[in-house]
Amino acid sequence: MMEEEELEFVEELEAVLQLTPDVQLAIEQVFPSQDPLDRADFNAVEYINTLFPTEQSLANIDEVVNKIRLKIRRLDDSIRTVVRGQTNVGQDGRQALEEAQKAIQQLFGKIKDIKDKAEKSEQMVKEITRDIKQLDHAKRHLTTSITTLNHLHMLAGGVDSLEAMTRRRQYGEVANLLQGVMNVLEHFHKYMGIPQIRQLSERVKAAQTELGQQILADFEEAFPSQGTKRPGGPSNVLRDACLVANILDPRVKQEIIKKFIKQHLSEYLVLFQENQDVAWLDKIDRRYAWIKRQLVDYEEKYGRMFPREWYMAERIAVEFCHVTRTELAKIMRTRAKEIEVKLLLFAIQRTTNFEGFLAKRFSGCTLTDGTLKKLESPLASTNPFLEDEPAPEMEELAMEKGDVEQPKKPKAPDNPFHGIVSKCFEPHLYVYIESQDKNLGELIDRFVADFKAQGPPKPNTDEGGAVLPSCADLFVYYKKCMVQCSQLSTGEPMIALTTIFQKYLREYAWKILSGNLPKTTSSGGGLTISSLLKEKEGSEVAKFTLEELCLICSILSTAEYCLATTQQLEEKLKEKVDISLTERINLTGEMDTFSTVISSSIQLLVQDLDAACDPALTAMSKMQWQNVEHVGDQSPYVTSVILHIKQNVPIIRDNLASTRKYFTQFCIKFANSFIPKFITHLFKCKPISMVGAEQLLLDTHSLKMVLLDLPSIGSQVVRKAPASYTKIVVKGMTRAEMILKVVMAPHEPLVVFVDNYIKLLTDCNTETFQKILDMKGLKRSEQSSMLDLFRQRLPTPPSGPEGSSSLSLLAPTPEQESSRIRKLEKLIKKRL
């Protein structure tokens, strides 16, 4: 029992002494020890085995026990010393806490004493500074009172002096005094409740009113509204009166300016009345010459009378422009039937020149916001329409020679006076638009006549197809009209001119380009499927001549130039027109028209070469391929096809050297047309023997090599064919080769043949499979079983309506097959 109790005590003690890993780690760091007894994972058995590793070592057991007992005794002494040392710790701590509390109480008392002393000191300072503040306030109020009294004295004296000087018309002194009085009066705004101050303010206002009326009367006397007599020169009184008017109500200044300008332009209204000969457009120069003389006269006589910041010369010129615009608009409405294009352009040019003169002399600071539409600087552009603008000297020379339709120098984008007079011509620009419509119509008719007289362009094999010269002439004239019209107006007239441009771009495309393309043979006497099938081997078909091929290439190059230039024209028109109207400028339809001409030209070239190859393909389909006994060189029909390709393609390539992308399109379209046709004729070669299939395979490979070399055939410079073209040729001709390889394969066993067909051709169409069987020369009875097996071996179609529709396509009826053949024949007829 005692042993059990001891064991339980030991287990409880171990449980109590079991420390967490963090605590154990902290103890090891504070008290590092190498003694195994200090380790947390101490094992007594291992420790004893360490002390007594062998039986012989048990002889020293008494010595080991004595050492352990000594260590235990030392530990007990250490523990006893520590416990005794902690006996007085509590008492010492309480004593230290009491001493700390006493020290805190003493510190708090000292702080309270300091705070009381500070409050007493602050109260003492306030009592000392109270008297100083009272003295400061008294000083400030005294200063304010003295200043106000001085201002009042100045105001009262100034008002008296102002009234006296006003009566004596001493405007020079009044100008200086009035400004001072106004400044002093501003200090008394908060004292207007005082009757004396309010009375002085009313006297100042009365003096200002009297001054304004008196100055207006003086100007009316010096510059009467009625009569044409003017004083010999400005007076000092009026010059000083203008200085006073600067200080008075702005309405006084405006009334002076208005009366002076009205009196200054009264002679102009009389000289250029609507019923006078000099009022018409042909003598518009006299109007501008008159105002130039008046401006010189003003500078000499009145330039020093008005302050410089009034800009009187500019105001006179601006008012002259407003009056002139109104008078010209009125007389042009009355005599609208007499306006001709040359007369209108002459008047506009002289007017824009005058506006340019104003922009050089004046800044335009007197123009109100609603007077003119602000100009926007044009965007920088690399458009070719910006090149070769005429110089001013050439423009003047052209006007002297009477060529008023020459394009003028574009208006400066920073001219604030642009349109201030010339705006009146805008409602009558329909005359100019109608004239350009007529001129362009005559130009197109001349182009047609010149083309018929000169004939098609000469063959060109060195520098590529030549662009028709009429094309450049048309766009040069367009550029001239556009620049000219943009100087006249950037509004609706530009939209009307754009409509005219569109009209004659379409006419040029129809009459000059499409109208001169060589015509293909008609269906009545030309190439048809039936005629091709009935032609004998070696027969020739109608082809385009060398001149016709060059003409087609020239028209194609011209259409490409027109397409690119039309796009530039659209961009330039959008730059010239008002921003609000840019969306109404759209030449997409005209660009599509030129694209159609390009496509038609390429299609004609493709049809010509395609039709030239048809007899050779027909000869191929009529050969007895089952009787071929040995494989030789390429067949005659292949030689014929290559001959036609070598005849046509180098001519087309050389004439389209400047438009390589369209030559590439020609090659792609020819490949897309020739290869399906070759495969169609290949199916007609039946029956075919093994040797015949090998010969056809050799011919197919020869054609494939020629087609791959088609873009550079006959050229000294060998270029790699475009990847898009090579892909089409390889895909199409590889299919033809696979067809022949299937024909060459034995048809037994049937399963292997069908699987081989599906693997090589990946064509699930029953019609194609039956054509292969026909080429092999199999009987209908054999074909029937093979068709059934073919349908069984086909990949499983997807479920649903798509699957059912695909099944119906895989097994067509004989009626559907004949219908497809007829559709194919119609399609080929349309292409031819």
C-alpha positions in Angstrom: 0.0 0.0 0.0 2.8 2.4 0.9 4.4 1.7 -2.5 1.2 2.4 -4.3 0.7 5.7 -2.5 4.3 6.7 -3.3 3.8 5.9 -7.0 0.6 8.0 -7.1 2.4 10.9 -5.3 5.2 10.7 -7.9 2.7 10.7 -10.8 0.8 13.7 -9.3 4.1 15.5 -8.8 5.2 14.8 -12.4 1.9 16.2 -13.7 2.3 19.3 -11.6 5.9 19.8 -12.7 5.1 19.3 -16.4 5.8 22.7 -18.0 4.8 24.0 -21.5 7.5 24.0 -24.2 7.6 27.9 -24.2 8.3 28.0 -20.5 10.8 25.2 -20.7 12.6 27.1 -23.5 12.7 30.3 -21.5 14.2 28.4 -18.5 16.9 26.9 -20.6 17.8 30.3 -22.0 18.0 31.9 -18.5 19.7 28.9 -16.7 21.7 27.0 -19.3 22.8 23.6 -18.0 24.4 20.4 -19.4 23.2 18.3 -16.5 20.9 15.4 -17.7 18.9 15.9 -14.6 17.8 19.4 -15.8 16.4 18.2 -19.1 12.7 18.3 -19.6 12.7 14.8 -21.2 14.7 13.3 -18.3 14.5 9.5 -18.2 15.6 7.8 -15.0 16.2 4.4 -16.6 18.4 5.9 -19.3 20.3 7.9 -16.7 21.0 4.8 -14.5 22.1 2.9 -17.6 24.5 5.7 -18.4 25.9 5.5 -14.8 26.2 1.7 -14.8 26.7 0.6 -18.4 28.1 -2.8 -17.3 27.8 -5.2 -14.3 31.3 -4.5 -13.3 30.4 -0.8 -12.8 27.9 -1.8 -10.1 30.9 -2.1 -7.8 30.9 1.7 -7.5 27.2 2.0 -6.6 27.9 3.2 -3.1 30.1 6.0 -4.4 27.4 7.1 -6.9 24.7 7.0 -4.2 26.8 9.2 -1.9 27.4 11.7 -4.7 23.6 12.0 -5.4 22.8 12.4 -1.8 25.4 15.2 -1.6 23.8 16.9 -4.5 20.3 16.5 -2.9 21.7 18.0 0.3 23.1 21.0 -1.6 19.8 21.6 -3.4 17.9 21.5 -0.2 20.3 24.1 1.3 19.8 26.3 -1.8 16.0 26.0 -1.6 16.1 26.8 2.1 18.2 29.9 1.6 15.9 31.2 -1.1 12.7 30.6 0.9 14.2 32.4 4.0 15.3 35.3 1.8 11.7 35.8 0.6 10.3 36.0 4.2 10.9 39.8 4.5 10.1 40.8 0.9 6.4 41.5 1.6 7.1 43.8 4.5 9.8 45.7 2.6 7.4 46.2 -0.4 4.7 47.7 1.8 7.1 50.1 3.3 8.4 51.2 -0.1 4.8 51.7 -1.3 4.0 53.9 1.7 7.1 56.1 1.1 6.0 56.5 -2.6 2.5 57.6 -1.7 3.9 60.3 0.7 6.2 61.6 -2.0 3.3 61.9 -4.5 1.2 63.9 -1.9 4.1 66.3 -1.4 4.5 66.7 -5.2 0.8 67.4 -5.7 0.9 70.1 -3.0 3.8 71.9 -4.7 2.0 71.8 -8.1 -1.1 73.4 -6.6 1.0 76.2 -5.0 2.6 76.9 -8.4 -0.8 77.0 -10.1 -2.2 79.5 -7.6 0.8 81.7 -8.0 0.4 81.6 -11.8 -3.3 82.7 -11.6 -2.3 85.6 -9.4 0.4 86.6 -11.8 -2.1 86.5 -14.8 -4.6 88.6 -12.9 -1.9 91.1 -12.1 -0.8 91.3 -15.8 -4.5 91.9 -16.9 -4.8 94.8 -14.5 -1.5 96.3 -15.8 -2.5 96.0 -19.6 -6.1 97.2 -19.2 -5.1 100.8 -19.2 -2.7 100.2 -22.2 -5.6 98.7 -24.2 -7.8 101.6 -23.4 -5.1 104.0 -24.6 -4.7 102.0 -27.9 -8.4 102.1 -28.6 -8.5 105.8 -28.0 -5.5 106.3 -30.3 -7.1 104.3 -33.1 -10.5 106.1 -32.8 -8.7 109.4 -32.8 -6.7 108.5 -35.9 -9.9 107.3 -37.7 -11.7 110.5 -36.8 -8.9 112.7 -38.0 -8.6 110.8 -41.3 -12.4 110.9 -41.8 -12.5 114.6 -41.1 -9.7 115.2 -43.6 -11.5 113.1 -46.2 -14.7 115.0 -45.5 -12.8 118.3 -45.9 -11.3 117.0 -49.2 -14.7 115.8 -50.4 -16.5 119.0 -49.6 -13.8 121.1 -51.2 -13.5 118.8 -54.2 -17.3 118.9 -54.9 -17.2 122.7 -54.8 -14.2 122.8 -57.2 -15.8 120.2 -59.4 -19.0 122.2 -59.9 -17.0 125.4 -60.6 -14.7 123.7 -63.1 -17.6 122.0 -64.8 -19.2 125.4 -65.4 -16.0 126.8 -66.9 -15.4 123.6 -69.0 -12.0 123.0 -67.5 -12.1 119.3 -68.5 -8.3 118.8 -68.0 -8.5 119.7 -64.3 -11.9 118.0 -63.9 -10.5 114.6 -65.1 -7.9 114.6 -62.3 -10.2 116.0 -59.7 -13.2 113.8 -60.5 -11.2 110.6 -60.1 -9.9 111.8 -56.7 -13.4 112.8 -55.5 -14.7 109.4 -56.6 -11.9 107.6 -54.6 -12.6 109.7 -51.5 -16.3 109.1 -51.8 -15.8 105.4 -51.6 -14.6 105.9 -47.9 -18.0 107.3 -47.0 -20.2 104.4 -48.2 -20.8 103.2 -44.6 -21.7 106.8 -43.5 -24.5 107.3 -46.1 -27.0 107.4 -43.3 -25.7 110.8 -42.3 -27.7 113.6 -44.1 -24.6 115.7 -44.8 -22.7 112.8 -46.3 -25.7 111.8 -48.4 -26.1 115.3 -49.7 -22.4 115.5 -50.8 -22.9 112.1 -52.6 -25.9 113.4 -54.4 -24.0 116.6 -55.5 -21.2 114.4 -57.0 -23.8 112.3 -58.9 -25.4 115.5 -60.2 -22.0 116.9 -61.2 -21.3 113.6 -63.2 -24.6 113.8 -64.9 -24.1 117.5 -65.8 -20.6 116.7 -67.1 -21.9 113.8 -69.3 -24.6 116.0 -70.8 -22.3 118.9 -71.3 -19.6 116.8 -73.0 -22.2 115.2 -75.3 -23.4 118.6 -76.2 -19.9 119.8 -77.0 -19.3 116.8 -79.3 -22.7 117.4 -81.0 -21.7 121.0 -81.6 -18.2 120.0 -82.9 -19.5 117.0 -85.0 -23.1 117.8 -86.0 -25.2 114.8 -87.2 -26.7 116.9 -90.0 -24.5 118.5 -92.7 -21.2 117.5 -94.0 -19.0 120.3 -92.7 -16.4 119.2 -90.2 -14.0 121.3 -88.0 -10.6 121.9 -89.2 -9.0 119.7 -86.5 -9.4 118.4 -82.9 -9.5 120.8 -80.0 -7.8 120.4 -76.6 -11.2 120.8 -74.9 -12.6 117.7 -76.6 -9.4 115.8 -75.9 -9.7 116.6 -72.2 -13.4 115.8 -72.4 -12.6 112.3 -73.6 -10.4 111.8 -70.5 -13.4 112.8 -68.4 -15.7 110.5 -70.3 -13.4 107.6 -69.4 -14.3 108.2 -65.7 -18.0 108.8 -66.2 -20.7 106.3 -66.9 -19.6 104.0 -69.8 -22.8 105.0 -71.7 -21.4 108.5 -72.2 -18.3 107.0 -73.8 -20.4 104.7 -76.0 -22.6 107.6 -77.1 -19.6 109.7 -78.0 -18.1 106.8 -80.1 -21.4 106.1 -81.7 -22.1 109.7 -82.8 -18.6 110.2 -84.0 -18.5 107.0 -86.1 -22.0 107.8 -87.5 -21.0 111.3 -88.5 -17.7 109.9 -90.0 -19.5 107.4 -92.2 -22.4 109.7 -93.2 -20.6 110.6 -96.5 -20.1 106.8 -97.3 -23.8 106.2 -97.1 -24.5 109.0 -99.5 -21.8 108.2 -102.0 -22.6 104.4 -102.2 -26.4 104.5 -102.2 -28.1 101.5 -103.8 -29.0 103.5 -106.9 -25.4 104.7 -107.6 -23.2 103.0 -110.2 -20.3 102.7 -107.8 -22.5 100.6 -105.5 -22.4 97.5 -107.7 -20.0 94.6 -107.3 -17.8 95.6 -110.3 -16.7 98.8 -108.5 -16.4 97.3 -105.0 -12.8 98.4 -104.9 -13.9 102.0 -104.5 -15.6 101.2 -101.2 -12.4 99.8 -99.7 -10.3 102.6 -101.2 -12.7 105.2 -99.6 -12.4 103.7 -96.1 -8.6 103.5 -96.4 -8.5 107.3 -97.2 -10.9 107.9 -94.3 -8.7 106.0 -91.9 -5.6 108.0 -93.0 -7.6 111.2 -92.6 -8.7 110.2 -89.1 -5.1 109.5 -88.0 -4.0 112.9 -89.2 -6.8 114.9 -87.8 -8.3 113.0 -84.8 -5.7 110.4 -83.9 -4.6 112.4 -80.8 -8.0 113.5 -79.7 -9.3 110.2 -78.6 -7.5 108.0 -76.0 -5.5 105.1 -77.5 -7.5 102.5 -75.5 -10.7 103.6 -77.3 -9.4 102.0 -80.6 -11.4 104.5 -82.6 -9.8 103.7 -86.0 -10.6 100.0 -85.5 -14.1 100.8 -84.5 -14.6 103.0 -87.6 -13.4 100.1 -89.8 -15.6 97.5 -88.0 -18.7 99.7 -88.3 -17.8 100.3 -92.0 -17.7 96.5 -92.5 -21.1 96.1 -90.9 -22.6 98.8 -93.0 -21.0 97.4 -96.1 -22.2 93.9 -95.5 -25.7 95.1 -95.0 -25.7 97.3 -98.1 -24.1 94.6 -100.3 -26.6 92.0 -99.1 -29.5 94.4 -100.0 -28.3 95.3 -103.4 -27.4 91.7 -104.3 -31.0 90.6 -103.4 -32.3 93.4 -105.6 -30.1 92.6 -108.6 -29.6 88.8 -108.1 -30.2 88.1 -111.8 -27.2 90.2 -112.8 -24.7 88.3 -110.6 -22.2 86.2 -112.7 -19.6 83.9 -111.5 -16.6 86.0 -112.5 -18.2 89.1 -111.0 -19.0 87.3 -107.8 -15.5 85.8 -107.4 -13.9 89.2 -108.2 -16.0 90.9 -105.5 -15.2 88.1 -103.0 -11.5 88.2 -103.7 -11.3 92.0 -103.2 -13.3 91.7 -100.0 -11.1 88.9 -98.6 -8.1 91.0 -99.5 -9.6 93.9 -97.6 -10.3 91.7 -94.6 -6.7 90.6 -94.7 -5.6 94.3 -94.7 -7.7 94.9 -91.6 -6.2 91.9 -89.8 -2.7 93.2 -90.5 -3.5 96.7 -89.2 -5.9 96.0 -86.3 -6.0 93.4 -83.5 -9.8 92.8 -83.6 -10.2 93.5 -79.8 -13.3 95.6 -80.4 -15.2 92.8 -82.1 -18.0 91.5 -79.9 -18.6 87.8 -79.3 -21.5 87.6 -81.7 -19.9 89.5 -84.5 -17.9 86.8 -86.1 -17.6 83.1 -85.9 -14.2 82.2 -84.3 -11.9 80.4 -86.7 -10.2 77.2 -85.7 -6.7 76.5 -86.8 -6.6 73.6 -89.3 -5.1 70.3 -88.3 -1.7 69.4 -89.7 -2.1 67.0 -92.5 0.0 65.2 -95.1 -2.9 65.2 -97.5 -1.6 65.9 -101.1 -4.4 68.5 -101.5 -2.3 70.8 -99.3 0.6 71.0 -101.7 1.4 73.7 -104.2 -0.8 76.5 -102.9 -0.5 79.5 -105.2 1.5 82.5 -104.1 -0.1 85.9 -103.7 1.8 87.4 -106.6 0.6 84.7 -108.9 -2.9 85.2 -107.6 -2.8 88.9 -108.4 -1.4 88.3 -111.8 -4.2 85.8 -112.5 -6.8 88.4 -111.5 -5.3 91.0 -113.8 -5.4 88.6 -116.7 -9.1 88.0 -116.0 -8.7 84.4 -114.7 -10.9 84.9 -111.7 -11.4 81.2 -111.1 -7.7 80.7 -110.1 -7.4 79.3 -106.6 -6.5 82.0 -104.1 -4.2 81.9 -101.1 -5.9 80.2 -98.1 -7.1 82.6 -95.5 -4.9 83.0 -92.5 -6.3 80.9 -89.6 -5.8 83.8 -87.1 -7.7 86.5 -89.1 -10.4 87.8 -86.7 -11.9 89.9 -89.5 -12.5 86.9 -91.9 -16.2 86.9 -93.0 -17.0 90.3 -91.5 -18.0 91.5 -95.0 -17.6 88.4 -97.2 -20.4 86.7 -95.2 -22.9 88.5 -97.3 -21.8 86.6 -100.4 -22.7 83.2 -99.0 -26.4 83.2 -100.0 -25.3 83.8 -103.6 -22.7 81.1 -103.8 -25.2 78.9 -105.6 -24.1 80.7 -108.7 -20.5 79.5 -108.1 -21.8 75.9 -107.4 -23.9 75.8 -110.6 -20.9 77.1 -112.5 -18.7 74.3 -111.2 -21.4 71.8 -111.9 -21.4 72.9 -115.5 -17.6 73.1 -115.8 -17.2 69.6 -114.4 -19.8 68.2 -116.8 -17.9 69.7 -119.7 -14.6 68.4 -118.3 -16.0 64.8 -118.1 -17.3 65.1 -121.7 -13.9 66.3 -122.8 -12.3 63.4 -121.1 -14.6 61.0 -122.9 -13.9 62.6 -126.3 -10.1 62.7 -125.7 -10.1 59.0 -124.8 -12.0 58.1 -127.9 -9.7 60.2 -130.0 -6.4 59.1 -128.4 -7.4 55.4 -128.0 -6.2 53.1 -125.2 -2.8 53.6 -123.6 0.2 52.0 -125.1 1.5 48.7 -123.7 3.9 49.4 -120.8 6.1 46.6 -119.6 8.7 48.6 -117.7 7.1 50.9 -115.2 3.7 49.3 -114.6 0.3 50.2 -115.9 -0.1 53.9 -116.6 -2.7 55.9 -114.8 -5.0 57.8 -117.2 -4.0 61.5 -117.3 -7.6 62.6 -117.1 -7.7 61.2 -113.5 -5.0 63.6 -112.3 -6.6 66.5 -114.2 -10.0 65.8 -112.5 -8.5 65.8 -108.9 -6.4 68.9 -109.6 -9.6 70.7 -110.6 -11.3 69.3 -107.5 -8.5 70.7 -105.4 -8.8 74.1 -107.0 -12.6 74.2 -106.4 -12.3 73.0 -102.8 -9.7 75.6 -101.8 -11.6 78.3 -103.6 -14.9 77.4 -102.0 -13.4 77.1 -98.5 -12.3 80.7 -98.8 -15.8 81.7 -99.7 -17.6 79.7 -97.1 -17.1 76.8 -94.8 -20.9 76.1 -94.4 -23.6 74.8 -96.6 -21.9 75.8 -99.9 -19.1 73.3 -99.1 -21.8 70.6 -98.7 -23.3 71.5 -102.0 -19.8 71.4 -103.7 -19.2 68.0 -102.1 -22.5 66.7 -103.7 -21.2 68.0 -107.1 -17.9 66.2 -106.4 -19.7 62.9 -105.7 -21.8 63.2 -108.8 -18.8 63.6 -111.2 -16.7 61.0 -109.4 -19.5 58.5 -110.1 -19.7 59.7 -113.7 -15.9 59.4 -114.1 -16.1 55.9 -112.8 -18.9 55.0 -115.2 -18.1 56.8 -118.4 -14.2 56.8 -118.3 -13.4 53.6 -116.4 -16.2 51.1 -116.6 -17.4 52.4 -119.9 -14.0 51.7 -121.6 -13.5 48.2 -120.2 -13.3 45.7 -123.1 -16.6 43.9 -123.5 -16.7 40.1 -123.2 -18.4 38.0 -125.8 -22.2 37.8 -125.5 -23.9 34.6 -124.4 -25.4 34.3 -127.9 -22.1 33.9 -129.7 -19.6 33.6 -126.9 -18.3 31.0 -124.6 -20.8 28.6 -123.0 -20.6 25.2 -121.4 -22.2 23.6 -124.4 -19.8 25.2 -126.9 -16.8 24.3 -124.7 -17.9 20.7 -124.6 -18.3 20.6 -128.3 -15.0 22.2 -129.2 -12.4 20.1 -130.8 -9.0 19.6 -129.2 -6.6 22.4 -130.2 -9.3 24.9 -131.1 -8.7 28.5 -130.1 -11.1 30.8 -128.2 -11.6 34.6 -128.4 -9.0 36.3 -126.2 -8.2 39.9 -125.3 -5.5 41.5 -127.3 -2.3 42.9 -125.8 -3.8 46.4 -126.1 -7.0 45.3 -124.3 -5.0 43.7 -121.5 -3.0 46.9 -121.0 -6.2 49.0 -121.1 -7.7 46.8 -118.3 -4.6 47.1 -116.2 -4.5 50.9 -116.8 -8.1 51.3 -115.8 -7.4 49.2 -112.7 -4.4 51.4 -111.7 -6.5 54.5 -112.4 -9.3 53.2 -110.2 -6.9 52.5 -107.4 -5.5 56.0 -107.7 -9.0 57.4 -107.6 -9.9 55.3 -104.6 -6.9 56.5 -102.6 -7.3 60.1 -103.7 -11.0 60.1 -103.0 -10.3 59.1 -99.4 -7.8 62.0 -99.1 -10.4 64.3 -100.6 -12.9 63.3 -98.0 -10.5 64.0 -95.2 -9.5 67.4 -96.6 -13.2 68.4 -97.1 -13.9 67.5 -93.5 -10.9 69.8 -92.5 -12.2 72.7 -94.5 -15.9 72.5 -93.5 -17.5 73.6 -90.2 -17.2 71.0 -87.4 -21.0 70.8 -87.2 -21.2 69.7 -90.8 -18.4 67.1 -91.0 -20.8 64.2 -90.6 -22.6 65.2 -93.8 -19.4 64.6 -95.8 -19.3 61.0 -96.8 -17.6 59.7 -100.0 -17.9 56.0 -99.1 -20.3 55.4 -102.0 -17.9 56.8 -104.5 -15.0 54.8 -103.0 -17.2 51.7 -103.3 -17.8 52.5 -107.0 -14.0 52.6 -107.7 -13.6 49.4 -105.7 -16.3 47.9 -108.0 -14.3 49.0 -111.1 -11.2 47.3 -109.6 -13.1 44.1 -108.9 -14.6 44.1 -112.5 -11.1 44.7 -114.0 -9.6 41.8 -112.0 -12.6 39.6 -112.9 -12.1 40.4 -116.7 -8.5 39.4 -116.5 -9.4 36.2 -114.7 -12.1 35.3 -117.1 -9.9 35.9 -120.1 -7.1 33.6 -118.8 -9.7 31.1 -117.5 -11.5 31.0 -120.9 -8.2 30.5 -122.7 -7.5 27.4 -120.6 -11.0 25.9 -121.2 -10.3 24.2 -124.5 -7.3 22.4 -123.0 -9.4 21.1 -120.1 -12.1 20.0 -122.5 -9.5 18.1 -124.5 -8.3 16.5 -121.2 -11.8 15.3 -120.4 -12.3 13.8 -123.9 -9.1 11.8 -124.0 -9.4 7.9 -123.8 -7.5 7.5 -120.5 -8.3 3.8 -120.4 -6.2 3.2 -123.5 -3.1 4.9 -122.2 -0.3 2.3 -122.3 2.6 4.1 -120.7 3.5 7.2 -118.7 5.4 9.9 -120.6 6.1 13.6 -120.4 3.3 16.0 -119.6 0.3 15.8 -121.8 -0.4 18.3 -124.6 -3.3 19.9 -122.8 -0.9 20.8 -119.9 1.5 22.4 -122.3 -1.4 24.4 -123.7 -2.5 25.7 -120.3 1.1 26.6 -119.4 1.4 28.4 -122.7 -1.6 30.6 -122.1 -0.4 31.3 -118.5 3.0 32.4 -119.8 1.4 34.6 -122.4 -1.0 36.5 -120.1 0.5 36.6 -116.6 3.8 38.4 -117.4 1.8 41.2 -119.3 -0.6 41.6 -116.4 2.2 41.5 -113.8 4.3 44.1 -115.6 1.3 46.4 -116.1 0.2 46.1 -112.4 3.8 46.6 -111.0 2.6 49.7 -109.2 -0.3 47.8 -107.6 1.1 44.5 -106.4 -1.8 43.8 -104.0 -4.2 43.7 -106.9 -2.0 41.5 -108.9 -2.0 39.1 -105.9 -5.8 39.3 -105.9 -5.8 38.4 -109.6 -3.6 35.3 -108.9 -5.9 34.2 -106.0 -9.1 34.6 -108.0 -7.6 32.7 -111.0 -6.6 29.9 -108.7 -10.0 29.8 -107.1 -11.6 29.7 -110.5 -9.2 27.3 -112.4 -8.6 24.6 -109.7 -12.4 23.8 -109.1 -12.8 23.7 -112.9 -9.9 21.4 -113.3 -11.3 19.0 -110.7 -14.7 19.1 -112.5 -13.1 18.1 -115.8 -11.0 15.6 -113.9 -14.2 13.8 -112.8 -15.3 13.7 -116.5 -12.2 11.6 -117.4 -13.8 8.1 -117.2 -13.0 5.3 -117.2 -9.3 5.6 -116.3 -6.8 2.8 -116.3 -4.0 2.6 -113.8 -1.5 3.9 -116.3 -3.9 6.7 -117.3 -4.3 7.7 -113.6 -0.5 7.8 -113.2 -0.3 10.1 -116.3 -3.0 12.3 -114.9 -1.2 12.5 -111.6 1.9 13.6 -113.3 0.0 16.2 -115.3 -1.7 17.4 -112.1 1.7 17.8 -110.4 3.0 19.8 -113.3 0.1 22.1 -113.2 0.5 22.5 -109.4 4.2 23.5 -109.9 3.2 26.0 -112.6 0.4 27.5 -110.4 2.8 27.8 -107.4 5.2 29.7 -109.7 2.4 31.8 -111.2 3.1 35.2 -109.5 6.7 35.2 -110.8 6.4 33.2 -114.0 8.4 34.6 -116.9 10.1 37.2 -114.6 13.8 37.6 -114.2 13.3 38.5 -110.6 12.0 35.5 -108.7 9.9 36.4 -105.7 8.3 34.2 -103.2 4.6 33.8 -103.8 2.3 35.2 -101.1 1.4 32.7 -98.4 -2.4 33.2 -98.9 -2.0 32.3 -102.6 0.2 29.3 -101.9 -2.2 27.9 -99.4 -5.1 28.0 -101.9 -3.0 26.3 -104.6 -1.6 23.6 -102.3 -5.1 22.8 -100.9 -6.9 22.7 -104.2 -4.3 20.8 -106.2 -3.6 18.4 -103.3 -7.3 17.4 -103.4 -6.9 16.7 -107.2 -3.9 14.5 -106.4 -5.8 12.7 -103.7 -8.7 12.0 -106.1 -6.3 10.3 -108.5 -4.6 8.4 -105.8 -8.0 7.0 -104.7 -8.7 6.1 -108.3 -5.4 4.2 -108.5 -6.1 2.2 -105.4 -7.6 -1.3 -105.8 -11.3 -1.4 -104.9 -11.0 -4.8 -103.1 -11.3 -5.4 -100.3 -14.2 -3.0 -100.3 -13.8 -1.9 -96.6 -10.2 -1.0 -97.1 -11.0 1.0 -100.3 -13.8 2.9 -98.5 -11.7 3.7 -95.5 -8.9 4.8 -97.7 -11.2 7.2 -99.5 -12.6 8.7 -96.3 -9.0 9.1 -95.0 -7.6 10.7 -98.1 -10.4 12.9 -99.2 -12.3 13.5 -96.0 -15.4 14.0 -98.2 -18.6 12.6 -96.9 -20.6 13.4 -100.0 -22.1 10.4 -101.8 -22.0 12.2 -105.1 -18.2 12.6 -105.0 -17.7 9.0 -104.0 -19.9 7.8 -106.9 -17.8 10.0 -109.3 -14.7 8.2 -108.1 -16.4 4.9 -108.8 -17.3 6.1 -112.3 -13.7 7.1 -113.0 -12.6 3.6 -112.0 -15.1 2.2 -114.5 -17.1 0.0 -112.1 -20.5 -1.3 -113.0 -23.6 0.0 -111.4 -24.2 -3.3 -109.6 -20.7 -3.0 -108.0 -21.3 0.6 -107.2 -24.5 -0.1 -105.4 -22.9 -2.4 -102.8 -19.9 0.0 -102.4 -22.3 3.0 -101.9 -24.1 1.1 -99.1 -20.9 0.2 -97.4 -19.7 3.9 -97.8 -22.8 5.1 -96.0 -22.3 2.6 -93.3 -18.6 3.6 -92.8 -19.3 7.3 -92.6 -18.7 9.0 -89.2 -21.8 9.2 -87.0 -23.6 12.6 -87.6 -24.7 14.7 -84.7 -28.1 14.1 -83.2 -31.0 16.5 -83.7 -32.3 18.4 -86.8 -28.7 19.1 -87.9 -27.9 15.4 -88.0 -31.0 14.6 -90.0 -30.3 17.3 -92.5 -26.7 16.1 -92.9 -28.0 12.5 -93.5 -30.2 13.8 -96.2 -27.3 15.5 -97.9 -25.2 12.4 -97.7 -27.6 10.3 -99.7 -29.1 12.5 -102.5 -31.6 11.2 -104.9 -30.9 11.1 -108.7 -33.1 14.1 -109.2 -31.1 16.1 -106.7 -27.9 15.1 -108.4 -29.1 16.3 -111.8 -30.3 19.5 -110.3 -26.9 20.1 -108.8 -25.2 19.5 -112.1 -27.5 22.1 -113.8 -26.8 24.6 -111.1 -23.0 24.1 -111.6 -23.4 24.6 -115.3 -25.4 27.8 -114.8 -22.7 29.1 -112.4 -19.9 28.5 -114.9 -21.9 30.1 -117.7 -22.3 33.3 -115.5 -18.6 33.4 -114.9 -17.8 33.1 -118.6 
